[in-house]
Amino acid sequence: MEELTLITPTFLFSAVSLILLAYTNRFLSYAQLVRTLKDRYMEDRSAITKAQIVNLRKRLRLTKQMQVFGVVSLLLCVATMFLIYIGYQLISVYIFGVALVCLIISLGLSVREILISSNSLEIYLSDMEK
């Protein structure tokens, strides 16, 4: 195995930072959607609105998990860079591997959330068709 240098975790560090920014934007749009759905549900307690709320809860839970795994990945990248800097090469390789696994989990959760979001749009469109 080649020696891990500071460059490799630096690339992951910047990628994870951008992903976390996208997750934060997604979370902020959900916050606005929660406010809108709450007002709509107070006016009309329809089954469609309730289904949207249930769907949104799932999406919020997944987004929180995505963010947690993304942040853990970012922290582990920083730890990897520090370990490389102080000369603990072998430990840094394992920590970097865990960072990659956390990023994979975060991205997998993102795919799941996208599928649920698509389902939410289907619920909304079915309401418009009626």
C-alpha positions as CSV (number, residue, x, y, z in Angstrom):
1,M,0.0,0.0,0.0
2,E,1.2,3.5,-0.8
3,E,1.7,6.0,1.9
4,L,-1.2,8.2,2.6
5,T,-0.3,11.9,2.1
6,L,-2.0,15.1,3.2
7,I,-3.4,15.6,-0.3
8,T,-5.8,12.6,-0.3
9,P,-7.9,13.6,2.8
10,T,-7.7,17.2,1.7
11,F,-9.7,16.3,-1.4
12,L,-12.3,14.4,0.6
13,F,-12.4,17.3,3.1
14,S,-13.4,19.8,0.3
15,A,-15.9,17.4,-1.2
16,V,-17.6,16.7,2.1
17,S,-17.8,20.4,2.9
18,L,-19.7,21.0,-0.4
19,I,-22.0,18.0,0.4
20,L,-22.7,19.4,3.8
21,L,-23.6,22.7,2.3
22,A,-26.1,21.0,0.0
23,Y,-27.5,19.1,2.9
24,T,-27.9,22.3,4.9
25,N,-29.7,24.0,2.0
26,R,-32.0,21.0,1.8
27,F,-32.7,21.2,5.5
28,L,-33.6,24.9,5.3
29,S,-36.0,24.2,2.5
30,Y,-37.6,21.5,4.7
31,A,-38.0,24.0,7.5
32,Q,-39.9,26.3,5.2
33,L,-42.0,23.4,4.0
34,V,-42.8,22.4,7.6
35,R,-44.2,25.8,8.3
36,T,-46.3,25.8,5.1
37,L,-47.6,22.3,5.8
38,K,-48.5,23.2,9.4
39,D,-50.6,26.1,8.2
40,R,-52.2,24.0,5.5
41,Y,-53.0,21.2,8.0
42,M,-54.5,23.7,10.5
43,E,-56.9,24.9,7.8
44,D,-57.6,21.5,6.1
45,R,-56.8,18.3,7.8
46,S,-57.0,16.2,4.6
47,A,-55.4,12.8,4.1
48,I,-53.1,14.2,1.5
49,T,-51.7,16.9,3.8
50,K,-51.3,14.2,6.5
51,A,-49.4,12.0,4.1
52,Q,-47.2,14.9,3.2
53,I,-46.4,15.4,6.9
54,V,-45.6,11.8,7.4
55,N,-43.4,11.8,4.3
56,L,-41.6,15.0,5.5
57,R,-40.9,13.5,8.9
58,K,-39.0,10.6,7.2
59,R,-37.1,13.0,5.0
60,L,-36.1,15.2,8.0
61,R,-34.9,12.1,9.9
62,L,-32.9,11.0,6.9
63,T,-31.5,14.5,6.4
64,K,-30.4,14.6,10.0
65,Q,-28.6,11.3,9.6
66,M,-27.0,12.4,6.4
67,Q,-25.7,15.5,8.1
68,V,-24.4,13.5,11.1
69,F,-22.5,11.0,9.0
70,G,-21.2,13.8,6.8
71,V,-19.9,15.8,9.8
72,V,-18.3,12.6,11.2
73,S,-16.6,12.0,7.9
74,L,-15.4,15.6,7.9
75,L,-14.1,15.3,11.4
76,L,-12.3,12.1,10.6
77,C,-10.7,13.7,7.6
78,V,-9.3,16.4,9.8
79,A,-8.1,13.8,12.3
80,T,-6.5,11.9,9.4
81,M,-4.6,15.0,8.3
82,F,-3.5,15.6,11.9
83,L,-2.3,12.0,12.3
84,I,-0.4,12.2,9.1
85,Y,1.1,15.5,10.2
86,I,2.4,14.0,13.5
87,G,3.6,10.9,11.8
88,Y,1.1,8.2,12.7
89,Q,0.7,6.9,9.2
90,L,-0.9,3.5,9.9
91,I,-3.6,4.9,12.3
92,S,-4.3,7.6,9.7
93,V,-5.0,5.1,7.0
94,Y,-7.6,3.3,9.2
95,I,-9.2,6.6,10.3
96,F,-9.4,7.7,6.7
97,G,-11.1,4.4,5.8
98,V,-13.7,5.0,8.5
99,A,-14.2,8.6,7.1
100,L,-14.8,7.1,3.6
101,V,-17.3,4.6,5.1
102,C,-19.1,7.5,6.8
103,L,-19.3,9.4,3.5
104,I,-20.6,6.3,1.7
105,I,-23.4,6.0,4.4
106,S,-24.2,9.7,4.1
107,L,-24.5,9.4,0.3
108,G,-26.6,6.3,0.6
109,L,-29.0,8.0,3.0
110,S,-29.1,10.9,0.5
111,V,-30.2,8.5,-2.3
112,R,-32.9,7.1,0.0
113,E,-34.1,10.6,0.9
114,I,-34.3,11.5,-2.8
115,L,-36.5,8.5,-3.5
116,I,-38.8,9.5,-0.6
117,S,-38.8,13.1,-1.9
118,S,-40.0,11.8,-5.3
119,N,-42.8,9.9,-3.5
120,S,-43.8,13.2,-1.8
121,L,-44.0,14.9,-5.2
122,E,-46.2,12.0,-6.4
123,I,-48.5,12.6,-3.5
124,Y,-48.7,16.3,-4.3
125,L,-49.4,15.6,-8.0
126,S,-52.1,13.0,-7.2
127,D,-53.8,15.7,-5.1
128,M,-53.7,18.1,-8.1
129,E,-55.2,15.5,-10.4
130,K,-58.3,15.2,-8.3
